[in-house]
Amino acid sequence: MIYRKLFDWIDSDDACDATAVTLYSGHDPANDSEQEYIISRVKSLIETGVTIQSITLTVWPNRDNLSHYHMEVSDSLVDFPNVINSIYDSGESIETMIIKVSIKEHHWA
């Protein structure tokens, strides 16, 4: 059942909260393994069977004089690991991830 898998996915992360079909996931950019964690969370979300409509990342630049910016990756879900890797490779980090999903169940005849 998609809902049960989705809620198990949400419950496995104490920094993740869900309202309707929007998931809010907070991250610790100072943590060295955060990059791999973000990628694994999105992969495991896809495995629940939900359809990801969009992902918005709050990215913190590596320069003090710039404020954070938001990045939409809805068109780049196939390349999501590359998007994340390029952010971290440039010295930036991700603080939050907002994911909009469709959790409609499939009914097969």
N, C-alpha and C positions, 0 to 999 in steps of 0.2 A: 504494500500500500504506500503510495507516494507520500501521503501526509505523515505517516509514522516515520519513514526514512528521513523526511525533511526535519521533523522535530527532533529526531535523534541527532541529526547533523547540527542543529542549532544548540542543543543541550551539551554537545561535546566541547563547546567553546564558551567559557564563562564571560568572555568579552563580546558575545554575540547576542543580539536582541532582535526580535521579529515583530513587525506590525503589519497585518494584512499580508501583502505579497512583497514587502520590502524588508530586506535583511540589513541590519547595521552591524558591522564587525569592526571593532577597534583593534589597533595594533601598536606594538612597542617598537618604534623605529630604531631604538638604540640596541635592540637585540640582534645579534649577528645572524641568527637563523630565521629571522622574520621573512626574508625573501622566499625561502623554500616553503615556509609555513603558509604564506598567502597562496602560493601556487597549489599546494596540496589541498588547501581548503576549497578552492574553486573546483579542482578535479573531483574531490569527494562530493561536492554539491551536485555536479553534473551526474554523478553515479546514482544519486537518489531518484533520478528520473524527471526532475523538474526542468522546465525550459527557462533558461536565463534570457531575460529581455534586454537588460542593460547592466553595466557595472560602472560606477563612478568612483574614482580613486581620489582621495585627498593627498596630494603629493607635497612634500616639504623640500624645497631646493637646498642645495648645499652651500648657498651664499647667504650671509646674514642680512644683506640689504633687500632680499626678496621675500615676499610673503608666500604662503601656500597657494596652490592652484588646484583646480579640479580637472580630472581627465576622464572623458567618456571612452569606454572601450567596447561599446556594443557592437561595432563593426569589426572588431579585432579579436573576438573570442577564440577563434582557432589559433591565433598567435599570442594568446594571453601570456604564456610563460615568457615569450620573447619581449613583450611589452614590459612585464615586471623586471626582467633581467636588465633591460636597457635603462630603466629608471634607477636601479641600484648601481649599475655599472657607471652611471654618470655622477654618482655620489649623492643622489637624492634618496628619499625614503618615503614610505607610505604610512600614513597615520590611521586613516579609516577607509573602509570599503563599503559602499552602499550598493546592494544587489537587488534588482527587481526581477522577480520570478513569476512564472505562471505555474500554479500548483493544481491545475485541473487534472482529474484522474482520467485515465483512458479506459473506456468500456468496450470490450471486444465482444462481438456477437458469436 
